[in-house]
Amino acid sequence: MWCIAGTLPNPDLPLLPLGMEGESTVSEGMLRLPDGLAVPVERGSAALAATAILACRELGFAAPRLLLAGDSGSGAGSRAVYAWLEQHLAELAPRGITFHYLFPDLDWHNRVLLAAQALPEPPIMAADAGFMYVAKMSGYAEAYDLFTPDLGELAFLADEKAPHPFYTRGFLLAHEEDAPALLQRALEHSNCAANMIIKGARDYIVELGRITATVDAPSVPAMECIGGTGDLVTGLATAFLCGGAPMGEACTAAARVARLLARHCAPNPGTSIGELIEHLPQTLRAANAALPACLALRVTPAANPTA
């Protein structure tokens, strides 16, 4: 079983963790939790979760369980998630966890990390957004199996002194051509996971500290203007890892399928991430050849598959 842990920017949601009591679903632009709540599929943890759920459903394997709480910036919901994980990880015994938007609390991060490492079989751990920040800030970034930064976040990982992306020093430029150098600097200071998807106009796939693939086609410039596209990629990687794909294949396929989805939808800058995600099942059926080999046979190819 895989778990997605994060928060939703809704102060009206309960602080107690939501979504662990059964399977969540996605329909009519809403992420529907087993607790009976429904939240709109917008950027952030909702977009990541909706992507993973739809992809897993289409590919024919169990979707991840969700561990979510409302948090509008106070950190209370995040602390509820941290506390639940510390207390219940042993009984949950997940095969993997994708951590997303959680308030960067160093003490709680370290308590959850210790709980995960104490398990007989520690889970695969992926981190994006706020949790990736705290993983770097804690000094334990190398304990993680996957980070999914954009170029700006990669510059933060490369800055051994910055406590938050806002404070990344200006000489660490976040341009496409700077990615290999920034990666090397982040590795030298032990500030990143060994495997990464570096998201940008060109996506870099990093395995065990080396760039092993780049994905830059198809290129749909409007995607750069749509909030949540990075969450989409992380959600796809989570889904493929749920299905047992090797790390490198899962990451490369996530970058490719996100681009194929963009070509399928032909978005404009006003398109929402929720509208894109609605078309994910059709894109997966048409993109069989882009999927990891261990997953591709689960999908019935479309009449004119797009590789």
C-alpha positions as CSV (number, residue, x, y, z in Angstrom):
1,M,0.0,0.0,0.0
2,W,1.2,3.5,-0.9
3,C,0.2,6.7,1.0
4,I,0.1,10.3,-0.1
5,A,0.5,12.7,2.8
6,G,-0.2,16.4,2.5
7,T,-2.5,19.3,3.3
8,L,-5.2,21.3,1.5
9,P,-5.5,25.1,1.8
10,N,-9.0,25.0,3.3
11,P,-9.5,26.2,6.8
12,D,-12.9,24.6,7.0
13,L,-11.5,21.1,6.7
14,P,-10.9,19.2,9.9
15,L,-7.5,19.1,11.4
16,L,-7.7,15.4,12.0
17,P,-6.2,13.5,9.1
18,L,-8.7,12.6,6.3
19,G,-8.8,9.9,3.7
20,M,-7.3,6.9,5.4
21,E,-10.5,5.0,6.0
22,G,-10.9,3.7,2.4
23,E,-10.4,4.4,-1.2
24,S,-10.8,8.0,-2.5
25,T,-12.2,8.7,-6.0
26,V,-12.2,11.4,-8.6
27,S,-15.3,12.6,-10.5
28,E,-16.7,15.8,-11.9
29,G,-13.6,17.8,-11.0
30,M,-13.7,16.8,-7.3
31,L,-11.5,14.6,-5.2
32,R,-13.9,12.6,-3.1
33,L,-12.6,11.3,0.2
34,P,-14.0,8.2,2.0
35,D,-14.8,10.5,4.9
36,G,-17.6,11.9,2.8
37,L,-15.8,15.2,2.0
38,A,-15.2,16.4,-1.5
39,V,-12.6,19.0,-2.5
40,P,-12.0,20.6,-5.9
41,V,-9.1,19.3,-7.9
42,E,-6.8,22.3,-8.0
43,R,-3.1,22.7,-7.7
44,G,-1.3,21.2,-4.7
45,S,-2.0,17.9,-2.9
46,A,-5.4,17.6,-4.4
47,A,-4.0,17.6,-7.9
48,L,-1.3,15.2,-7.0
49,A,-3.7,12.8,-5.4
50,A,-6.3,13.0,-8.2
51,T,-3.6,12.2,-10.8
52,A,-2.3,9.2,-8.9
53,I,-5.8,7.9,-8.3
54,L,-7.0,8.2,-11.9
55,A,-3.7,6.7,-13.2
56,C,-3.9,3.7,-10.9
57,R,-7.5,3.1,-11.7
58,E,-6.8,3.2,-15.4
59,L,-3.7,0.9,-15.0
60,G,-5.6,-1.6,-12.9
61,F,-3.9,-1.5,-9.5
62,A,-4.8,-0.2,-6.1
63,A,-4.6,3.6,-5.7
64,P,-2.7,5.1,-2.8
65,R,-4.5,5.9,0.4
66,L,-4.6,9.6,1.3
67,L,-3.6,11.3,4.5
68,L,-4.7,14.9,4.3
69,A,-5.7,17.7,6.6
70,G,-6.8,21.3,6.1
71,D,-4.1,23.9,6.7
72,S,-4.3,27.5,5.5
73,G,-0.8,28.4,6.7
74,S,-0.9,28.0,10.5
75,G,0.7,24.6,10.5
76,A,-1.9,23.0,12.7
77,G,-3.2,20.7,9.9
78,S,0.4,19.7,9.0
79,R,1.2,18.9,12.6
80,A,-1.9,16.7,12.7
81,V,-0.6,14.8,9.7
82,Y,2.9,14.5,11.2
83,A,1.6,13.3,14.5
84,W,-0.7,10.7,12.9
85,L,2.2,9.3,10.9
86,E,4.5,9.1,13.8
87,Q,1.9,7.2,15.8
88,H,0.5,4.9,13.1
89,L,3.4,4.2,10.6
90,A,4.2,0.8,12.2
91,E,0.6,-0.5,11.8
92,L,0.3,1.1,8.4
93,A,3.6,-0.4,7.1
94,P,3.3,1.3,3.7
95,R,5.4,0.2,0.8
96,G,5.9,3.9,-0.1
97,I,4.9,7.4,0.9
98,T,4.7,10.5,-1.2
99,F,5.0,13.6,1.0
100,H,3.7,16.9,-0.4
101,Y,2.6,20.2,1.0
102,L,3.3,20.1,4.8
103,F,4.5,23.0,6.9
104,P,8.3,22.7,7.2
105,D,8.6,21.7,10.9
106,L,12.0,20.3,11.5
107,D,11.2,18.5,14.8
108,W,8.1,16.8,13.4
109,H,9.9,15.9,10.2
110,N,12.7,14.2,12.1
111,R,10.3,12.3,14.3
112,V,8.4,11.0,11.2
113,L,11.7,10.1,9.4
114,L,12.9,8.1,12.5
115,A,9.6,6.3,12.7
116,A,9.8,5.3,9.0
117,Q,13.4,4.2,9.3
118,A,12.6,2.1,12.3
119,L,10.2,-0.1,10.3
120,P,11.3,-3.6,9.4
121,E,11.0,-2.7,5.8
122,P,11.3,1.1,5.5
123,P,9.1,2.6,2.8
124,I,10.2,4.1,-0.5
125,M,9.9,7.9,0.3
126,A,9.2,10.6,-2.3
127,A,9.0,14.3,-1.5
128,D,7.8,17.4,-3.3
129,A,6.9,20.9,-2.4
130,G,7.0,21.9,1.3
131,F,8.1,18.5,2.5
132,M,11.0,18.5,0.1
133,Y,12.1,21.8,1.7
134,V,12.0,20.5,5.2
135,A,13.8,17.3,4.1
136,K,16.7,19.4,2.8
137,M,16.6,21.8,5.8
138,S,16.8,18.8,8.2
139,G,20.1,17.6,6.8
140,Y,18.6,14.2,5.9
141,A,17.8,14.7,2.2
142,E,19.8,11.7,1.3
143,A,17.4,9.5,3.3
144,Y,14.8,10.0,0.6
145,D,14.4,8.0,-2.6
146,L,12.9,10.7,-4.9
147,F,12.7,14.5,-5.0
148,T,10.7,16.2,-7.8
149,P,12.0,19.9,-7.9
150,D,11.5,22.5,-10.5
151,L,14.6,24.5,-11.5
152,G,14.0,27.1,-8.8
153,E,13.7,24.4,-6.2
154,L,16.8,22.8,-7.5
155,A,18.7,26.0,-7.0
156,F,17.5,26.0,-3.4
157,L,18.7,22.4,-3.0
158,A,22.1,23.5,-4.4
159,D,22.4,26.3,-1.9
160,E,23.9,24.8,1.2
161,K,23.1,27.9,3.3
162,A,19.5,28.7,2.2
163,P,16.8,27.7,4.8
164,H,14.0,28.2,2.3
165,P,13.6,28.7,-1.4
166,F,12.9,32.4,-0.8
167,Y,16.5,32.8,0.5
168,T,18.3,31.1,-2.3
169,R,21.4,33.1,-3.2
170,G,21.2,35.0,-6.5
171,F,24.3,33.7,-8.0
172,L,22.7,30.2,-8.2
173,L,20.9,30.8,-11.5
174,A,17.8,28.7,-12.3
175,H,18.1,28.4,-16.1
176,E,17.8,25.2,-18.1
177,E,21.5,25.1,-18.9
178,D,22.4,25.4,-15.1
179,A,20.6,22.2,-14.1
180,P,23.6,19.8,-14.3
181,A,25.8,22.2,-12.3
182,L,23.1,22.8,-9.7
183,L,22.5,19.1,-9.4
184,Q,26.2,18.5,-8.8
185,R,26.4,21.1,-6.1
186,A,23.3,19.7,-4.4
187,L,24.9,16.3,-4.4
188,E,28.2,17.5,-3.0
189,H,26.4,19.1,-0.1
190,S,24.1,16.0,0.5
191,N,21.1,18.2,-0.1
192,C,19.0,16.0,-2.4
193,A,17.7,12.5,-3.0
194,A,19.7,10.2,-5.3
195,N,16.8,10.1,-7.7
196,M,15.0,13.2,-9.0
197,I,12.7,14.5,-11.7
198,I,13.9,18.1,-12.4
199,K,10.9,19.7,-13.9
200,G,11.1,22.5,-16.5
201,A,11.0,23.2,-20.3
202,R,13.3,20.2,-20.4
203,D,12.8,17.5,-17.7
204,Y,15.9,15.9,-16.3
205,I,15.7,12.3,-15.0
206,V,18.3,11.7,-12.3
207,E,19.1,8.2,-11.1
208,L,21.6,7.5,-8.4
209,G,23.0,11.0,-8.8
210,R,23.4,10.9,-12.6
211,I,21.3,12.5,-15.3
212,T,20.2,9.4,-17.3
213,A,17.5,10.9,-19.5
214,T,16.0,14.2,-20.6
215,V,12.4,14.6,-21.8
216,D,11.6,17.7,-23.8
217,A,8.9,16.6,-26.3
218,P,6.2,17.2,-27.0
219,S,6.6,20.8,-25.9
220,V,3.4,22.7,-25.0
221,P,4.5,26.2,-23.8
222,A,1.1,26.9,-22.2
223,M,1.9,24.3,-19.6
224,E,4.4,26.7,-18.0
225,C,1.6,29.0,-17.2
226,I,-0.7,26.5,-15.5
227,G,-0.4,26.0,-11.8
228,G,-0.2,22.4,-10.7
229,T,1.6,20.9,-13.6
230,G,4.5,19.9,-11.3
231,D,2.0,18.2,-9.0
232,L,0.7,16.3,-12.0
233,V,4.2,14.9,-12.8
234,T,4.7,13.9,-9.1
235,G,1.3,12.2,-9.1
236,L,2.1,10.2,-12.2
237,A,5.5,9.1,-10.8
238,T,3.6,8.1,-7.6
239,A,1.1,6.0,-9.6
240,F,3.8,4.2,-11.6
241,L,5.8,3.5,-8.4
242,C,2.5,2.1,-6.9
243,G,2.4,-0.3,-9.8
244,G,5.9,-1.6,-9.1
245,A,7.8,0.3,-11.9
246,P,11.5,0.7,-11.3
247,M,12.4,4.2,-10.1
248,G,14.0,5.4,-13.4
249,E,11.3,4.1,-15.6
250,A,8.6,5.5,-13.3
251,C,10.2,9.0,-13.4
252,T,10.8,9.0,-17.2
253,A,7.3,7.8,-17.9
254,A,5.8,10.5,-15.6
255,A,7.6,13.2,-17.5
256,R,6.6,11.8,-20.9
257,V,2.9,11.1,-20.0
258,A,2.5,14.7,-18.6
259,R,3.7,16.1,-22.0
260,L,1.4,13.7,-23.9
261,L,-1.5,14.8,-21.8
262,A,-0.7,18.4,-22.7
263,R,-0.6,17.7,-26.4
264,H,-3.9,15.8,-26.1
265,C,-5.6,18.7,-24.3
266,A,-4.0,21.6,-26.3
267,P,-4.4,23.9,-23.2
268,N,-4.2,27.6,-23.1
269,P,-2.9,29.7,-20.1
270,G,-6.4,29.8,-18.7
271,T,-6.8,26.0,-18.6
272,S,-7.0,24.6,-15.1
273,I,-5.0,21.6,-13.9
274,G,-8.3,20.0,-13.0
275,E,-9.4,20.2,-16.7
276,L,-6.2,18.5,-17.8
277,I,-6.4,15.7,-15.2
278,E,-9.9,14.8,-16.4
279,H,-8.3,13.7,-19.7
280,L,-5.7,11.5,-18.1
281,P,-7.4,8.2,-18.6
282,Q,-7.7,8.7,-22.4
283,T,-4.1,9.8,-22.6
284,L,-2.9,6.7,-20.8
285,R,-4.8,4.5,-23.1
286,A,-3.2,6.3,-26.1
287,A,0.2,6.4,-24.6
288,N,0.8,2.7,-23.9
289,A,4.3,2.7,-25.5
290,A,5.4,5.5,-23.1
291,L,4.6,3.5,-20.0
292,P,7.1,1.4,-18.0
293,A,7.3,-2.1,-19.5
294,C,5.9,-3.7,-16.4
295,L,2.8,-1.5,-16.6
296,A,2.2,-1.1,-20.3
297,L,0.4,-4.4,-20.8
298,R,-2.3,-3.4,-18.3
299,V,-3.6,-0.8,-20.7
300,T,-5.4,-1.6,-23.9
301,P,-3.7,0.4,-26.6
302,A,-5.8,2.9,-28.5
303,A,-6.4,2.5,-32.2
304,N,-3.7,5.1,-32.9
305,P,-1.3,5.0,-29.9
306,T,0.9,8.0,-29.3
307,A,4.4,7.1,-28.2
